[in-house]
Amino acid sequence: MNATLDLDAVAAFLRAAELNSFTRAAEALGTAQSLVSTRIKRLEDGLGQVLLQRHPRLVRLTAEGERFLPAARELMAAHERALAAFRQPCERIAIGISEQAVGADAPALLARLARHDPTLVIGLRIEASSALEAAFERGELDVAIIRRLGPGRTGEVLRRDLFGWFAAPSLLRPEGPLPLVSLVAECRLRHHAIDALERAGVAWREAFIGGGMAAVLAAVEGGLGVSPLAVRIAPRGAVEVGAEWGLPALGTSEVVLRSQVSTPRASGFVRELAAAFRAG
């Protein structure tokens, strides 16, 4: 085999493999889905291997794709280092992400995204959505990803999430007040859940207030109480108990991107970030 690797095709393969979708890969790369598909097919033909399994709504790595993935990442990292020789030393971007939007996976998400441009310096704030929106309005953030429960300012809706009441399977329905596990007091979802409980006449008590989503998810898994969470970020072992326990429905919310970046490199990063949230 005397194949020459097309860097655009390798980049398309990486995005599709990481986002499990040709559509999301195209959004991240700022191109058409048909072009992503064509590039990956050309790469597979050149290598003589099928790298991705195509399904109607999802793509998965084949065994050959798993073998090729580390080498593809190394190749694109080397390509970025070569390009960086002619770039300014660094560019900074200030990002705020609500933990109620990303769960406990923000560091892993940003580490993966940062590999696509190692010279982009990322400043990250993880706070409540209300604090992030205020910081964005003051010009302290270039990008804010927030969870919006009602009307708000402009922004791009990345996805809509359903809420539920989640608890450990071992937790029994209490005879007394509902033990509530939530984020810090200024969390909008916390207020939304408490308002819903009080309107429904459901007695509740504070069982755990976490300073971060990792602590909240651990408290749920440990059986300390029930937590209002988006279905997407609930712990894998937790169960939705709302209907069984007669708890009020919490409805849905939007994960919204607000951005005021202007440079090509920052814009490319924001496209990657948005695609990752849509795929998440």
C-alpha positions as protocol buffer text, in pm:
chain_id: "A"
residue {
  index: 1
  type: MET
  ca { x: 0 y: 0 z: 0 }
}
residue {
  index: 2
  type: ASN
  ca { x: 143 y: 338 z: -107 }
}
residue {
  index: 3
  type: ALA
  ca { x: -125 y: 568 z: 28 }
}
residue {
  index: 4
  type: THR
  ca { x: -67 y: 938 z: 91 }
}
residue {
  index: 5
  type: LEU
  ca { x: -277 y: 1070 z: 377 }
}
residue {
  index: 6
  type: ASP
  ca { x: -496 y: 1372 z: 306 }
}
residue {
  index: 7
  type: LEU
  ca { x: -488 y: 1591 z: 618 }
}
residue {
  index: 8
  type: ASP
  ca { x: -841 y: 1722 z: 556 }
}
residue {
  index: 9
  type: ALA
  ca { x: -963 y: 1362 z: 536 }
}
residue {
  index: 10
  type: VAL
  ca { x: -783 y: 1268 z: 858 }
}
residue {
  index: 11
  type: ALA
  ca { x: -932 y: 1574 z: 1031 }
}
residue {
  index: 12
  type: ALA
  ca { x: -1280 y: 1473 z: 912 }
}
residue {
  index: 13
  type: PHE
  ca { x: -1225 y: 1119 z: 1043 }
}
residue {
  index: 14
  type: LEU
  ca { x: -1115 y: 1248 z: 1384 }
}
residue {
  index: 15
  type: ARG
  ca { x: -1416 y: 1477 z: 1425 }
}
residue {
  index: 16
  type: ALA
  ca { x: -1660 y: 1205 z: 1318 }
}
residue {
  index: 17
  type: ALA
  ca { x: -1495 y: 953 z: 1551 }
}
residue {
  index: 18
  type: GLU
  ca { x: -1499 y: 1191 z: 1849 }
}
residue {
  index: 19
  type: LEU
  ca { x: -1850 y: 1326 z: 1792 }
}
residue {
  index: 20
  type: ASN
  ca { x: -2004 y: 999 z: 1665 }
}
residue {
  index: 21
  type: SER
  ca { x: -2172 y: 1189 z: 1384 }
}
residue {
  index: 22
  type: PHE
  ca { x: -2098 y: 1314 z: 1033 }
}
residue {
  index: 23
  type: THR
  ca { x: -2339 y: 1602 z: 1092 }
}
residue {
  index: 24
  type: ARG
  ca { x: -2162 y: 1717 z: 1409 }
}
residue {
  index: 25
  type: ALA
  ca { x: -1823 y: 1672 z: 1243 }
}
residue {
  index: 26
  type: ALA
  ca { x: -1933 y: 1898 z: 958 }
}
residue {
  index: 27
  type: GLU
  ca { x: -2052 y: 2163 z: 1205 }
}
residue {
  index: 28
  type: ALA
  ca { x: -1722 y: 2152 z: 1392 }
}
residue {
  index: 29
  type: LEU
  ca { x: -1523 y: 2181 z: 1070 }
}
residue {
  index: 30
  type: GLY
  ca { x: -1748 y: 2448 z: 921 }
}
residue {
  index: 31
  type: THR
  ca { x: -1820 y: 2245 z: 608 }
}
residue {
  index: 32
  type: ALA
  ca { x: -2091 y: 2028 z: 449 }
}
residue {
  index: 33
  type: GLN
  ca { x: -2181 y: 1681 z: 574 }
}
residue {
  index: 34
  type: SER
  ca { x: -2147 y: 1542 z: 222 }
}
residue {
  index: 35
  type: LEU
  ca { x: -1788 y: 1666 z: 203 }
}
residue {
  index: 36
  type: VAL
  ca { x: -1703 y: 1505 z: 538 }
}
residue {
  index: 37
  type: SER
  ca { x: -1848 y: 1175 z: 416 }
}
residue {
  index: 38
  type: THR
  ca { x: -1659 y: 1197 z: 86 }
}
residue {
  index: 39
  type: ARG
  ca { x: -1328 y: 1272 z: 259 }
}
residue {
  index: 40
  type: ILE
  ca { x: -1363 y: 983 z: 501 }
}
residue {
  index: 41
  type: LYS
  ca { x: -1456 y: 744 z: 221 }
}
residue {
  index: 42
  type: ARG
  ca { x: -1149 y: 858 z: 27 }
}
residue {
  index: 43
  type: LEU
  ca { x: -933 y: 800 z: 335 }
}
residue {
  index: 44
  type: GLU
  ca { x: -1076 y: 450 z: 382 }
}
residue {
  index: 45
  type: ASP
  ca { x: -1022 y: 367 z: 15 }
}
residue {
  index: 46
  type: GLY
  ca { x: -662 y: 486 z: 36 }
}
residue {
  index: 47
  type: LEU
  ca { x: -591 y: 281 z: 348 }
}
residue {
  index: 48
  type: GLY
  ca { x: -786 y: -18 z: 227 }
}
residue {
  index: 49
  type: GLN
  ca { x: -971 y: -32 z: 560 }
}
residue {
  index: 50
  type: VAL
  ca { x: -1320 y: 53 z: 685 }
}
residue {
  index: 51
  type: LEU
  ca { x: -1266 y: 291 z: 975 }
}
residue {
  index: 52
  type: LEU
  ca { x: -1623 y: 383 z: 1071 }
}
residue {
  index: 53
  type: GLN
  ca { x: -1949 y: 190 z: 1090 }
}
residue {
  index: 54
  type: ARG
  ca { x: -2235 y: 398 z: 948 }
}
residue {
  index: 55
  type: HIS
  ca { x: -2574 y: 392 z: 1120 }
}
residue {
  index: 56
  type: PRO
  ca { x: -2875 y: 616 z: 1049 }
}
residue {
  index: 57
  type: ARG
  ca { x: -2814 y: 849 z: 1347 }
}
residue {
  index: 58
  type: LEU
  ca { x: -2471 y: 742 z: 1470 }
}
residue {
  index: 59
  type: VAL
  ca { x: -2126 y: 639 z: 1355 }
}
residue {
  index: 60
  type: ARG
  ca { x: -1893 y: 408 z: 1548 }
}
residue {
  index: 61
  type: LEU
  ca { x: -1528 y: 313 z: 1514 }
}
residue {
  index: 62
  type: THR
  ca { x: -1449 y: -25 z: 1368 }
}
residue {
  index: 63
  type: ALA
  ca { x: -1157 y: -227 z: 1507 }
}
residue {
  index: 64
  type: GLU
  ca { x: -942 y: -81 z: 1228 }
}
residue {
  index: 65
  type: GLY
  ca { x: -1065 y: 267 z: 1318 }
}
residue {
  index: 66
  type: GLU
  ca { x: -965 y: 211 z: 1682 }
}
residue {
  index: 67
  type: ARG
  ca { x: -614 y: 114 z: 1564 }
}
residue {
  index: 68
  type: PHE
  ca { x: -587 y: 418 z: 1337 }
}
residue {
  index: 69
  type: LEU
  ca { x: -725 y: 674 z: 1587 }
}
residue {
  index: 70
  type: PRO
  ca { x: -406 y: 731 z: 1798 }
}
residue {
  index: 71
  type: ALA
  ca { x: -189 y: 765 z: 1488 }
}
residue {
  index: 72
  type: ALA
  ca { x: -439 y: 1010 z: 1335 }
}
residue {
  index: 73
  type: ARG
  ca { x: -429 y: 1223 z: 1650 }
}
residue {
  index: 74
  type: GLU
  ca { x: -49 y: 1224 z: 1648 }
}
residue {
  index: 75
  type: LEU
  ca { x: -45 y: 1325 z: 1281 }
}
residue {
  index: 76
  type: MET
  ca { x: -283 y: 1617 z: 1333 }
}
residue {
  index: 77
  type: ALA
  ca { x: -96 y: 1728 z: 1647 }
}
residue {
  index: 78
  type: ALA
  ca { x: 228 y: 1735 z: 1447 }
}
residue {
  index: 79
  type: HIS
  ca { x: 50 y: 1932 z: 1175 }
}
residue {
  index: 80
  type: GLU
  ca { x: -69 y: 2187 z: 1434 }
}
residue {
  index: 81
  type: ARG
  ca { x: 283 y: 2220 z: 1574 }
}
residue {
  index: 82
  type: ALA
  ca { x: 417 y: 2285 z: 1225 }
}
residue {
  index: 83
  type: LEU
  ca { x: 157 y: 2556 z: 1163 }
}
residue {
  index: 84
  type: ALA
  ca { x: 225 y: 2708 z: 1506 }
}
residue {
  index: 85
  type: ALA
  ca { x: 577 y: 2799 z: 1391 }
}
residue {
  index: 86
  type: PHE
  ca { x: 423 y: 3084 z: 1191 }
}
residue {
  index: 87
  type: ARG
  ca { x: 156 y: 3188 z: 1435 }
}
residue {
  index: 88
  type: GLN
  ca { x: 166 y: 3436 z: 1717 }
}
residue {
  index: 89
  type: PRO
  ca { x: 284 y: 3260 z: 2036 }
}
residue {
  index: 90
  type: CYS
  ca { x: -63 y: 3226 z: 2180 }
}
residue {
  index: 91
  type: GLU
  ca { x: -419 y: 3348 z: 2172 }
}
residue {
  index: 92
  type: ARG
  ca { x: -641 y: 3361 z: 2476 }
}
residue {
  index: 93
  type: ILE
  ca { x: -1009 y: 3282 z: 2502 }
}
residue {
  index: 94
  type: ALA
  ca { x: -1218 y: 3318 z: 2819 }
}
residue {
  index: 95
  type: ILE
  ca { x: -1494 y: 3061 z: 2850 }
}
residue {
  index: 96
  type: GLY
  ca { x: -1768 y: 3015 z: 3108 }
}
residue {
  index: 97
  type: ILE
  ca { x: -1961 y: 2689 z: 3132 }
}
residue {
  index: 98
  type: SER
  ca { x: -2250 y: 2608 z: 3360 }
}
residue {
  index: 99
  type: GLU
  ca { x: -2206 y: 2274 z: 3536 }
}
residue {
  index: 100
  type: GLN
  ca { x: -2579 y: 2220 z: 3497 }
}
residue {
  index: 101
  type: ALA
  ca { x: -2510 y: 2222 z: 3122 }
}
residue {
  index: 102
  type: VAL
  ca { x: -2205 y: 1996 z: 3108 }
}
residue {
  index: 103
  type: GLY
  ca { x: -2220 y: 1790 z: 3427 }
}
residue {
  index: 104
  type: ALA
  ca { x: -1890 y: 1681 z: 3579 }
}
residue {
  index: 105
  type: ASP
  ca { x: -1712 y: 1635 z: 3243 }
}
residue {
  index: 106
  type: ALA
  ca { x: -1600 y: 1993 z: 3168 }
}
residue {
  index: 107
  type: PRO
  ca { x: -1225 y: 1927 z: 3216 }
}
residue {
  index: 108
  type: ALA
  ca { x: -1228 y: 1620 z: 2993 }
}
residue {
  index: 109
  type: LEU
  ca { x: -1431 y: 1801 z: 2728 }
}
residue {
  index: 110
  type: LEU
  ca { x: -1197 y: 2100 z: 2714 }
}
residue {
  index: 111
  type: ALA
  ca { x: -885 y: 1882 z: 2718 }
}
residue {
  index: 112
  type: ARG
  ca { x: -1012 y: 1700 z: 2410 }
}
residue {
  index: 113
  type: LEU
  ca { x: -1101 y: 2022 z: 2233 }
}
residue {
  index: 114
  type: ALA
  ca { x: -771 y: 2188 z: 2321 }
}
residue {
  index: 115
  type: ARG
  ca { x: -581 y: 1919 z: 2130 }
}
residue {
  index: 116
  type: HIS
  ca { x: -705 y: 2073 z: 1807 }
}
residue {
  index: 117
  type: ASP
  ca { x: -511 y: 2397 z: 1874 }
}
residue {
  index: 118
  type: PRO
  ca { x: -252 y: 2356 z: 2152 }
}
residue {
  index: 119
  type: THR
  ca { x: -143 y: 2722 z: 2128 }
}
residue {
  index: 120
  type: LEU
  ca { x: -489 y: 2852 z: 2220 }
}
residue {
  index: 121
  type: VAL
  ca { x: -483 y: 2945 z: 2589 }
}
residue {
  index: 122
  type: ILE
  ca { x: -819 y: 2866 z: 2751 }
}
residue {
  index: 123
  type: GLY
  ca { x: -938 y: 3046 z: 3061 }
}
residue {
  index: 124
  type: LEU
  ca { x: -1228 y: 2850 z: 3213 }
}
residue {
  index: 125
  type: ARG
  ca { x: -1489 y: 2956 z: 3466 }
}
residue {
  index: 126
  type: ILE
  ca { x: -1744 y: 2705 z: 3594 }
}
residue {
  index: 127
  type: GLU
  ca { x: -2023 y: 2887 z: 3775 }
}
residue {
  index: 128
  type: ALA
  ca { x: -2398 y: 2922 z: 3792 }
}
residue {
  index: 129
  type: SER
  ca { x: -2565 y: 3031 z: 3468 }
}
residue {
  index: 130
  type: SER
  ca { x: -2680 y: 3362 z: 3618 }
}
residue {
  index: 131
  type: ALA
  ca { x: -2324 y: 3454 z: 3716 }
}
residue {
  index: 132
  type: LEU
  ca { x: -2190 y: 3356 z: 3374 }
}
residue {
  index: 133
  type: GLU
  ca { x: -2449 y: 3563 z: 3188 }
}
residue {
  index: 134
  type: ALA
  ca { x: -2363 y: 3865 z: 3402 }
}
residue {
  index: 135
  type: ALA
  ca { x: -1991 y: 3813 z: 3336 }
}
residue {
  index: 136
  type: PHE
  ca { x: -2056 y: 3781 z: 2963 }
}
residue {
  index: 137
  type: GLU
  ca { x: -2252 y: 4109 z: 2963 }
}
residue {
  index: 138
  type: ARG
  ca { x: -1963 y: 4281 z: 3144 }
}
residue {
  index: 139
  type: GLY
  ca { x: -1723 y: 4161 z: 2874 }
}
residue {
  index: 140
  type: GLU
  ca { x: -1531 y: 3928 z: 3105 }
}
residue {
  index: 141
  type: LEU
  ca { x: -1608 y: 3620 z: 2894 }
}
residue {
  index: 142
  type: ASP
  ca { x: -1567 y: 3558 z: 2523 }
}
residue {
  index: 143
  type: VAL
  ca { x: -1796 y: 3254 z: 2535 }
}
residue {
  index: 144
  type: ALA
  ca { x: -2065 y: 3143 z: 2779 }
}
residue {
  index: 145
  type: ILE
  ca { x: -2253 y: 2814 z: 2774 }
}
residue {
  index: 146
  type: ILE
  ca { x: -2548 y: 2832 z: 3007 }
}
residue {
  index: 147
  type: ARG
  ca { x: -2865 y: 2647 z: 3096 }
}
residue {
  index: 148
  type: ARG
  ca { x: -3168 y: 2866 z: 3035 }
}
residue {
  index: 149
  type: LEU
  ca { x: -3498 y: 2789 z: 3208 }
}
residue {
  index: 150
  type: GLY
  ca { x: -3701 y: 3074 z: 3061 }
}
residue {
  index: 151
  type: PRO
  ca { x: -3677 y: 3372 z: 2827 }
}
residue {
  index: 152
  type: GLY
  ca { x: -3334 y: 3528 z: 2797 }
}
residue {
  index: 153
  type: ARG
  ca { x: -3103 y: 3735 z: 2586 }
}
residue {
  index: 154
  type: THR
  ca { x: -2977 y: 3629 z: 2247 }
}
residue {
  index: 155
  type: GLY
  ca { x: -2782 y: 3309 z: 2199 }
}
residue {
  index: 156
  type: GLU
  ca { x: -2760 y: 2991 z: 1995 }
}
residue {
  index: 157
  type: VAL
  ca { x: -2963 y: 2699 z: 2129 }
}
residue {
  index: 158
  type: LEU
  ca { x: -2736 y: 2394 z: 2125 }
}
residue {
  index: 159
  type: ARG
  ca { x: -2988 y: 2145 z: 2260 }
}
residue {
  index: 160
  type: ARG
  ca { x: -3301 y: 2105 z: 2468 }
}
residue {
  index: 161
  type: ASP
  ca { x: -3289 y: 1883 z: 2775 }
}
residue {
  index: 162
  type: LEU
  ca { x: -3557 y: 1712 z: 2980 }
}
residue {
  index: 163
  type: PHE
  ca { x: -3538 y: 1736 z: 3359 }
}
residue {
  index: 164
  type: GLY
  ca { x: -3612 y: 1464 z: 3607 }
}
residue {
  index: 165
  type: TRP
  ca { x: -3582 y: 1370 z: 3976 }
}
residue {
  index: 166
  type: PHE
  ca { x: -3291 y: 1129 z: 4021 }
}
residue {
  index: 167
  type: ALA
  ca { x: -3195 y: 907 z: 4313 }
}
residue {
  index: 168
  type: ALA
  ca { x: -2990 y: 597 z: 4387 }
}
residue {
  index: 169
  type: PRO
  ca { x: -3182 y: 270 z: 4328 }
}
residue {
  index: 170
  type: SER
  ca { x: -3135 y: 184 z: 4696 }
}
residue {
  index: 171
  type: LEU
  ca { x: -3306 y: 500 z: 4819 }
}
residue {
  index: 172
  type: LEU
  ca { x: -3661 y: 435 z: 4942 }
}
residue {
  index: 173
  type: ARG
  ca { x: -3940 y: 687 z: 4915 }
}
residue {
  index: 174
  type: PRO
  ca { x: -3929 y: 882 z: 5241 }
}
residue {
  index: 175
  type: GLU
  ca { x: -4228 y: 902 z: 5471 }
}
residue {
  index: 176
  type: GLY
  ca { x: -4130 y: 1253 z: 5577 }
}
residue {
  index: 177
  type: PRO
  ca { x: -4001 y: 1554 z: 5381 }
}
residue {
  index: 178
  type: LEU
  ca { x: -3822 y: 1486 z: 5053 }
}
residue {
  index: 179
  type: PRO
  ca { x: -3442 y: 1489 z: 5102 }
}
residue {
  index: 180
  type: LEU
  ca { x: -3315 y: 1734 z: 4838 }
}
residue {
  index: 181
  type: VAL
  ca { x: -2967 y: 1724 z: 4685 }
}
residue {
  index: 182
  type: SER
  ca { x: -2873 y: 2032 z: 4484 }
}
residue {
  index: 183
  type: LEU
  ca { x: -2605 y: 2275 z: 4379 }
}
residue {
  index: 184
  type: VAL
  ca { x: -2528 y: 2603 z: 4555 }
}
residue {
  index: 185
  type: ALA
  ca { x: -2810 y: 2831 z: 4662 }
}
residue {
  index: 186
  type: GLU
  ca { x: -2793 y: 3060 z: 4357 }
}
residue {
  index: 187
  type: CYS
  ca { x: -2848 y: 2769 z: 4113 }
}
residue {
  index: 188
  type: ARG
  ca { x: -3153 y: 2845 z: 3895 }
}
residue {
  index: 189
  type: LEU
  ca { x: -3250 y: 2479 z: 3871 }
}
residue {
  index: 190
  type: ARG
  ca { x: -3247 y: 2453 z: 4250 }
}
residue {
  index: 191
  type: HIS
  ca { x: -3495 y: 2744 z: 4273 }
}
residue {
  index: 192
  type: HIS
  ca { x: -3703 y: 2598 z: 3989 }
}
residue {
  index: 193
  type: ALA
  ca { x: -3724 y: 2261 z: 4166 }
}
residue {
  index: 194
  type: ILE
  ca { x: -3809 y: 2412 z: 4506 }
}
residue {
  index: 195
  type: ASP
  ca { x: -4080 y: 2630 z: 4352 }
}
residue {
  index: 196
  type: ALA
  ca { x: -4228 y: 2323 z: 4180 }
}
residue {
  index: 197
  type: LEU
  ca { x: -4229 y: 2125 z: 4506 }
}
residue {
  index: 198
  type: GLU
  ca { x: -4392 y: 2405 z: 4701 }
}
residue {
  index: 199
  type: ARG
  ca { x: -4659 y: 2465 z: 4435 }
}
residue {
  index: 200
  type: ALA
  ca { x: -4737 y: 2091 z: 4446 }
}
residue {
  index: 201
  type: GLY
  ca { x: -4751 y: 2091 z: 4825 }
}
residue {
  index: 202
  type: VAL
  ca { x: -4458 y: 1847 z: 4861 }
}
residue {
  index: 203
  type: ALA
  ca { x: -4266 y: 1891 z: 5184 }
}
residue {
  index: 204
  type: TRP
  ca { x: -3886 y: 1891 z: 5144 }
}
residue {
  index: 205
  type: ARG
  ca { x: -3568 y: 1934 z: 5343 }
}
residue {
  index: 206
  type: GLU
  ca { x: -3208 y: 2011 z: 5263 }
}
residue {
  index: 207
  type: ALA
  ca { x: -3008 y: 1688 z: 5248 }
}
residue {
  index: 208
  type: PHE
  ca { x: -2697 y: 1807 z: 5061 }
}
residue {
  index: 209
  type: ILE
  ca { x: -2577 y: 2127 z: 4893 }
}
residue {
  index: 210
  type: GLY
  ca { x: -2275 y: 2069 z: 4671 }
}
residue {
  index: 211
  type: GLY
  ca { x: -2017 y: 2321 z: 4561 }
}
residue {
  index: 212
  type: GLY
  ca { x: -1980 y: 2142 z: 4229 }
}
residue {
  index: 213
  type: MET
  ca { x: -2160 y: 1895 z: 4006 }
}
residue {
  index: 214
  type: ALA
  ca { x: -1917 y: 1614 z: 4089 }
}
residue {
  index: 215
  type: ALA
  ca { x: -2015 y: 1647 z: 4457 }
}
residue {
  index: 216
  type: VAL
  ca { x: -2388 y: 1653 z: 4372 }
}
residue {
  index: 217
  type: LEU
  ca { x: -2363 y: 1343 z: 4155 }
}
residue {
  index: 218
  type: ALA
  ca { x: -2164 y: 1164 z: 4426 }
}
residue {
  index: 219
  type: ALA
  ca { x: -2430 y: 1253 z: 4683 }
}
residue {
  index: 220
  type: VAL
  ca { x: -2702 y: 1110 z: 4459 }
}
residue {
  index: 221
  type: GLU
  ca { x: -2507 y: 791 z: 4396 }
}
residue {
  index: 222
  type: GLY
  ca { x: -2442 y: 763 z: 4769 }
}
residue {
  index: 223
  type: GLY
  ca { x: -2814 y: 766 z: 4846 }
}
residue {
  index: 224
  type: LEU
  ca { x: -2823 y: 1098 z: 5033 }
}
residue {
  index: 225
  type: GLY
  ca { x: -3135 y: 1218 z: 4856 }
}
residue {
  index: 226
  type: VAL
  ca { x: -3310 y: 1316 z: 4534 }
}
residue {
  index: 227
  type: SER
  ca { x: -3171 y: 1569 z: 4289 }
}
residue {
  index: 228
  type: PRO
  ca { x: -3333 y: 1765 z: 4004 }
}
residue {
  index: 229
  type: LEU
  ca { x: -3108 y: 1704 z: 3703 }
}
residue {
  index: 230
  type: ALA
  ca { x: -3112 y: 1708 z: 3327 }
}
residue {
  index: 231
  type: VAL
  ca { x: -3149 y: 1351 z: 3204 }
}
residue {
  index: 232
  type: ARG
  ca { x: -2827 y: 1386 z: 3000 }
}
residue {
  index: 233
  type: ILE
  ca { x: -2604 y: 1453 z: 3301 }
}
residue {
  index: 234
  type: ALA
  ca { x: -2764 y: 1226 z: 3562 }
}
residue {
  index: 235
  type: PRO
  ca { x: -2538 y: 956 z: 3710 }
}
residue {
  index: 236
  type: ARG
  ca { x: -2548 y: 635 z: 3509 }
}
residue {
  index: 237
  type: GLY
  ca { x: -2658 y: 425 z: 3805 }
}
residue {
  index: 238
  type: ALA
  ca { x: -2932 y: 665 z: 3919 }
}
residue {
  index: 239
  type: VAL
  ca { x: -3304 y: 616 z: 3849 }
}
residue {
  index: 240
  type: GLU
  ca { x: -3574 y: 871 z: 3770 }
}
residue {
  index: 241
  type: VAL
  ca { x: -3825 y: 859 z: 4057 }
}
residue {
  index: 242
  type: GLY
  ca { x: -4050 y: 1156 z: 3979 }
}
residue {
  index: 243
  type: ALA
  ca { x: -4358 y: 971 z: 3854 }
}
residue {
  index: 244
  type: GLU
  ca { x: -4330 y: 687 z: 4108 }
}
residue {
  index: 245
  type: TRP
  ca { x: -4293 y: 925 z: 4402 }
}
residue {
  index: 246
  type: GLY
  ca { x: -4558 y: 1171 z: 4284 }
}
residue {
  index: 247
  type: LEU
  ca { x: -4315 y: 1459 z: 4233 }
}
residue {
  index: 248
  type: PRO
  ca { x: -4403 y: 1753 z: 4006 }
}
residue {
  index: 249
  type: ALA
  ca { x: -4277 y: 1754 z: 3647 }
}
residue {
  index: 250
  type: LEU
  ca { x: -3986 y: 1992 z: 3594 }
}
residue {
  index: 251
  type: GLY
  ca { x: -4020 y: 2036 z: 3218 }
}
residue {
  index: 252
  type: THR
  ca { x: -3734 y: 2117 z: 2985 }
}
residue {
  index: 253
  type: SER
  ca { x: -3463 y: 2376 z: 2941 }
}
residue {
  index: 254
  type: GLU
  ca { x: -3220 y: 2495 z: 2676 }
}
residue {
  index: 255
  type: VAL
  ca { x: -2843 y: 2480 z: 2668 }
}
residue {
  index: 256
  type: VAL
  ca { x: -2745 y: 2810 z: 2507 }
}
residue {
  index: 257
  type: LEU
  ca { x: -2418 y: 2935 z: 2359 }
}
residue {
  index: 258
  type: ARG
  ca { x: -2336 y: 3306 z: 2373 }
}
residue {
  index: 259
  type: SER
  ca { x: -2021 y: 3410 z: 2192 }
}
residue {
  index: 260
  type: GLN
  ca { x: -1843 y: 3732 z: 2102 }
}
residue {
  index: 261
  type: VAL
  ca { x: -1520 y: 3593 z: 1955 }
}
residue {
  index: 262
  type: SER
  ca { x: -1383 y: 3753 z: 1640 }
}
residue {
  index: 263
  type: THR
  ca { x: -1062 y: 3577 z: 1537 }
}
residue {
  index: 264
  type: PRO
  ca { x: -1056 y: 3273 z: 1304 }
}
residue {
  index: 265
  type: ARG
  ca { x: -881 y: 3052 z: 1562 }
}
residue {
  index: 266
  type: ALA
  ca { x: -1126 y: 3138 z: 1839 }
}
residue {
  index: 267
  type: SER
  ca { x: -1420 y: 3097 z: 1601 }
}
residue {
  index: 268
  type: GLY
  ca { x: -1293 y: 2752 z: 1505 }
}
residue {
  index: 269
  type: PHE
  ca { x: -1270 y: 2655 z: 1872 }
}
residue {
  index: 270
  type: VAL
  ca { x: -1626 y: 2777 z: 1935 }
}
residue {
  index: 271
  type: ARG
  ca { x: -1750 y: 2564 z: 1643 }
}
residue {
  index: 272
  type: GLU
  ca { x: -1581 y: 2260 z: 1800 }
}
residue {
  index: 273
  type: LEU
  ca { x: -1729 y: 2342 z: 2140 }
}
residue {
  index: 274
  type: ALA
  ca { x: -2080 y: 2386 z: 2000 }
}
residue {
  index: 275
  type: ALA
  ca { x: -2062 y: 2060 z: 1806 }
}
residue {
  index: 276
  type: ALA
  ca { x: -1948 y: 1875 z: 2119 }
}
residue {
  index: 277
  type: PHE
  ca { x: -2247 y: 2003 z: 2318 }
}
residue {
  index: 278
  type: ARG
  ca { x: -2490 y: 1919 z: 2042 }
}
residue {
  index: 279
  type: ALA
  ca { x: -2350 y: 1568 z: 2029 }
}
residue {
  index: 280
  type: GLY
  ca { x: -2341 y: 1532 z: 2408 }
}
